[in-house]
Amino acid sequence: MKTITKRQWLGFGIWATLYILFSVWMENLWLLFGLIVLADIYFTKFIPWGAWKKAKNKRVREILEGIDDILFALIAVYLINLFVFQNYQIPSSSLEKTLLVGDFLFVSKLSYGPRVPNTPISFPLVQNTFPVLNCKSYTEWPQWGYKRVKGFGTVKRNDIVVFNFPAGDTVALRMQNPDFYNLIHKDGRNTILSHPEIYGEVIHRPVDRRENYVKRCIGLPGDSLCVIDNQVYINGEKIKNPLNMQFNYYVETDGTPITEEQFRALGISKSDRAVISTDEAYGNMLTYMGFKPNEHGRFNLIYHLPLTEKALALVQRISSVKQVKIEHDEWSDVYPVGYETGWDRDNYGPIWIPARGATIDLNPQNLALYTRCIVNYENNTLQVLPDGKTLINGEPATTYTFGYDYYFMMGDNRHNSADSRAWGFVPEDHIVGKPLLIWLSLDKDRGLFNGGIRWNRMFRTVSAD
């Protein structure tokens, strides 16, 4: 056996220490068997780890060296993405004006503790589907259960949180919006399954491969939440609204269009500017809302716009604006889908948010509210017999005790956000991390060199406000 040099001992000592600390952090001492591999790399060399370096052909050595570098980079990116942070792009307007479409975020996995992956064999930086190839970016086997290691804290009220979409466990690939369960309520399960040319293949996704969403945490485990006229109450107390919260309004002018400069001052993107007075489909609705035709028998220019409190005040000061009415909701489908509650988007609840260890009675209303928690998230079977008795995992049950904490998420763009009011609670095992930093922000309404980069947003921290 060759003499072991100080350099070998030093390299082994550094990597072994880091690996031991990682194993303790993961709370899995079985990982310590990996020290045998480290010892072989530095000392015994039974496996020829660097045999490619001895290739006589220079070109072969260069190719193998490139492959070695690529593999090392992929492994490093994979581990960083799993346990430290990941990049996330804001795809929709649900959190405007707090976060904007086109913001690129660093999302910390350490803030709430990283999860051990459910699907450990996957391609880094791809959530579930390879672009172009249109195939899965992960393997179905092995699949591990939920485990979260220690982080710096827990989810707090008003935190902006990235999480896996709970209702994304089942997906019709060609029609992913609305979610599968709202799609069933709208079109029927048999219709969806019998028309793959319209809806696509119906697949199931593991928790960590469901689409990433970002919303604000409004309700914590054990809270009772209620929305009354768009104001959120927690445990009977009115909570402070986000600084940039906005709602949809109908804005009537005397016929003078709102200018591009005014829209920019209001912070309204082109995709959010809708003129509805020229759309015949809105005619009866406008009359219902109290708008009246002018002397020519036509409606004046009426916009449908999302406005913050500040933007609303600015709109009301525009000389051509005659009146502004907030959009009221009376027809939207809300969670729980298919159960008559009388709730809508603007007046919702009261609803109790499940907490780990808490017990509920199993009655028709609770079954409507919490069946997804019991079956889809906590992996039980549930059956209601014709005589009204409930079986959980084949055993009679009159109560149920929750195994997870749950959260209620809402967007700051309250009228343009598909959130917990539409699809229910977010289980703790779906929590991904906390956005910390905006590292790039692109305005899709402008050219790259004509204001397309929002320099004033770059390297801004993401706070609860």
N, C-alpha and C positions, 0 to 999 in steps of 0.2 A: 504493500500500500504506500502511495506517495506521501511525502510529508505535507501536512496541512499548513498552509501559510496564514499569516495574520490577516491578510486581506480576505481570505475565505472565511475565517472566523468572524471578521467584522461584518461582511455581507450577510452571512447566515444569522448573526446576532440581531442585526437591524430588522431583516425581514421576518425572522421568527418572533421578535417582540411585537411587531405590528400585527402579525397573523394571530398571535395569542390574544392580543387585545380585541381584535375583530371577532374572534370566536367567543370571547366572554360577552362582548356587546350583543352578539347574535343569540346568546344564551343557549348555545349548542356546542357542548364540549366534544361531540363526535367529530367536529371539524378539526380538532387537534391532530387527528391522524394525518392531516395534510402536512404536518411537520416532517413526516417521513419523505415526502416528495422534495421538500426544501433541503433536507439533509442529503438526498441523492444528487440534487442539482449542484450543491456546493462541495460535497465530500466524496461520496462513494461512486457516483457517476455510473451506476449500473445501466441506466437508460441513456443513450447517446444524445442528449438534448441539443448539443451544438454540432452534431456530425456534419451538417450541411456546410459548415465553415471550412471543412477539410476537402471539399470538392475540388478536383484539379482544374476543371473547366471554369474560367473566370466568369463567363456569361451565366452559367448555372448558379454559381455562388451569388451573383448579383440578383438573379431572379428570386432565389431562396431567401436572400437577405430582405428583399422587398416584401415577400410574403410574411416573413417573420415580423417585420415592422407593422404591417397591416393588421396581423392577428393581435399583436400587443396593443395597438391603438383601439381595436374593436373591443377587446376585453376591458381596457381602461375606461372607455366610454360607457360600456355596458354597466360596469360597477358604479361609476359616478352617477349615471342616470338612475340606477336602482336605489342607491343609498344616500346620495348627497343632494343633487338638484337635477331638474330637467328644464328644458326650454318649452315654453307654451305660447301660442299665438292666439289672441282674442279673435274668435271667428264671427261673433254676433254682437248685437247692440244691447244685450240684456243688462250689462252693468254700466252703460253710458249714463252720465258723463264721468263717472269715476274711472273706469277703464274704457278705452276707445277701440273700435274695430281697427286692427292694424297695429295694436300694441304687442310687442314681443316681451315676454316675461321670463325672469329666472324664478322658478318655483322651488322652494326649499323643502326637501324631504325630511330634514332634520328638525324642523319646527315642531311637528307633531310625532316624530319618530317614523322612520321608513318601514314599509311593510316588506316582509319576506315574500318574494314573488309567488303568485299562484301558478304561473307558467314560467318556470326558470329558463327553459330553452326557447329563446326568442331573439329576433334580430334587433339590435339597439336602434333607438331613434324612430322606430316605426311602431305605431300603436297597435294596429290589428291587421292591416291589409297593405301589401306591397303596392305602391303606385305602378301603373302601367301593366304589371303582371297580374294584378287583381286577384292575388291569392293570399292565404294567411301568412302572417309574419311570425307565427309561433307554432309550437307543436302542442297537441292535445295531451301528450304524456311526457313527463310526469306532471301531475297537478297536486299542489300542496295546499293545505288548509290555511286559514287566516292566522297570521302572527305579526305583531308589530313590536319592534324593539324600542328602547328608550330614546326619547327625543328631548327637545328643550322645553316643551310645554304641551298644552292641550288646546283644543278648539275653544275659543272664547266668543261670546256674543259680539256681533258686528265684524268678526274676522272675515276677510275675503278668502275663500277656500277653493282649491281645485280638488275635484272628486270624480270618480268614475260614475257615469250616468246609471242610476239604479234600474230604471226601466229598460236599459239596454241589454239586459240579460238575454232577451229573445229579440231577433232583428229580422225583418223582411228586407232583404238586401236592396231591392229596387225602390223601396218606399220606406225610408227611415224616419220621416217626419210627416205625420205624428208618430209617436212611439207605438210599438206593437200592440200594447194593451188598449190604447185609445183607438187604434186601427180596428181591433176586434170589435170594440163597442160600436164603431161606425159602420163597418162593412161585414162583420161576421167572420168567425174563424174558418168555416168551410169555404167561403168565398176566397179568402186569402190563400189557403192551402191548395185550392183547386185551380188557381190562376197564377202560376209562377211567371208567366210571360208578362204579367202586370206588376206583381208584387215582388218577384224574385224568390230565390231560395230562402227559406226560413231557417236560421241558424241560432245556436246558443253560444254565448261568449262568457268565458270565465271573468271574474270580477275585475282583475287587473287589465283585461283586454277590452273592456267597455270604453266607449268614447269618454274623453275628458271634458268635464264641464267646469265652469267657474261661476260662483254666485257668492252672495253674502250670507253668512250664518245668522239667522234671525232668532231661531228657537233652539234651546239646548235640551238635553235629556231631562225629562221630568217637568218641563215647562207646560203650561196651558196657554195656547196661542189663539188670538182672535183678531180678525181684521174687520174694522167698522168704518165704512166710508173712506177706504184707502189708508186708514191709520191703524198701525199694528199695536196691539195690546198684549203684554206678556204677564200672566198671572194677575190680570185685572188692571195693570198699570200701563199707561201710555208710554211707549219708548221713544227715544230721540230718533228722528229720521236722518238718514244719510244726507250729507251736505248737498250732493248733486243728484238727489232723487228726482225723477221726472215722471210725468204722466202724459197721456195723449189728450190733445185739445183740438176742437174745431174752431178755426179762426176765420171770421168773415171780414172781408174788406169791401170798400165801396166800388170795387172793380179794378183798383190799382194793384198790380202785382207787387209782392214783396221782392225786393231787389237781391241780387247775389251778395252784395256787401252786407245787407241786413241779415240774410241767412247765415253768413259767416260770423257775424257778431253774435247771433243767437246760438251758434255752434251746431247747426242742423245740417247734416250731410245730404247729398243729393238723393240718396236712396230713401231718406226719411221725409222727403218733401212730396206730399200727395195733394193734388187738386181733385176734390171729389164733387164739386158743384156741376161739373160737365159730364159726370158719370150717371147715366139714367138709373143704374142699379141703386143709387143712393137717394133718389128722389123722395120716396115715401119716408125713408128714415130721417131725412133732413126736415121734412114737414113735421114728423113725430117729435123731433128735438126742438121745434119751435122756430126754425128758420122760415122766413117768408119770401116768396118770389117778389121781384121788383116790378116796376110799372110795365115792363115788357113781358111779364109772365115767366121770367127766368130767375134762377137764383144768382145772387152776386157771387163773386169769386170766394170760394170757401176752401180753406186748406185743412188737411189733417196732419198735425205736427206733434212730436214729442217735445215737451218743454220742462225745464227745471223751474224752480221758483223764481230765480233771477231772470231767466229767459222770458217767463210769463210776464214779469213786470216790464221788460223791454218791449214785448209785443204790444202790450196795452198802451204804450206811449207812442206807437207808430200812428201817425195822423190818419192814415187811410183805413185803419182797423175799426170796424163798427162794433163787433162783439166777439167774445171768446167764451166757449162752453167746454167744460171738461167732458171727456168721453165716459159714458156710464156703461157698465157691463150687465147684461141681463140674460145672455144666451150661451156663454162659454161653458164647456165641460170642465169640471174640476174634480179633483181627487176627493173621495173614491169614485171612480168611473162606474156608472150604472147603478149607483145607490142614491136615492132621492134624499138630499139634505136641505135643499133650499138655499145652498151657498152659491156664491159666484166669486169672480176674481176680486171684486172690490169689497165684498162683505163675506168673510170666510170664517168658519169655526163657530164656537170654540172647539179646539182640537187638542188633545193631550199628546205630547211627544214621548214615545217610549224610552225608558231608562233601564239599563242592565240591572236585573234583580227585582224589578218591579212586577207586580202581578195584577192582571185584569180579569174581570168576569167575561165569560164567552157568551155574549148575547148578539142578536142580529146586527146592531150598530157597530159593536166592537169587531165583529167578524168582518164587516165591510171595510173598516178602517185599518185593521191590523193583519188580515190574512196574508198579504204580501210579505209582511215582516216574519210571520210564523213559517210560511212555506218557502217563499223565494229566497229570503235572506238568511234564515236560520235553519233551512234544510229539513223541515219536518213535513210529514204528510198530514193533511187535515180533511176530514170528511164530515158533512152534516147529513145525518140520517133523516128519512121521511118523518120520523116522529119528533124531530127537532134536536135529538141528542148529537153531541159533537164527539168525534173520535180524533185524537192526535196520536200519530204513529200506531194506530190500531187500538188505542186504549181510550175508554170513556174519559172525558175531561170537561170540567165546568169552569176551570180557570187556566190561565197560561202565564208563565213567568219568562220574561224576555232575557235573552242571552247577550244581547248587544245594546250599546247606547245608540241613539238615533238623533238626527239633526234636521232642522227645518230651514231650507235655503230659499232665498228670494233674490231677484235681480233688482238693482237700483232703478232700472228703466221699467217701472212696475207694470205698465200696460203692454209692454213688448217683451215680456220675459216668460218663457215656459219654465216654471220652477216648481217648488214643492206644492204649490196650490194646484198644479196640473198632474203631477205624477207621484206625490207623496214624500215619504221620509228618506233621508240619506243614512244608511247604516255606517257604523264606525269603520268597518272593514273596507268601505269604498273611499275613505278619505285619502287623498294623494299627498297634498302638501299646501304650503302657504306661499303665495306670490310675494317676493321681496323687492324686486327691482324691475323697472322698465328699461331694457337695454337698447331697444329700437322701437320707433313708432313711425308708421307709414300712413299717409293720407291717400286713400284710394281715389279721391276726387281730384287730385292734383298730380302733375308730372313730377318725376323724381327730382328734377332740377328747378322746379317751379313751386316750391313749398311742399313737395311730396314727402319730405322727411320732416317730422315734427321735432325740430332740435330742442325745443323747450321741454319736451317730455322725456328725452333720453337721459338715462341714468338717474331717474327719479325713483325714490323709494315708494312702495305701495303701502299705504296706511289705511286704517279703518275709516278715515275721513275722505 
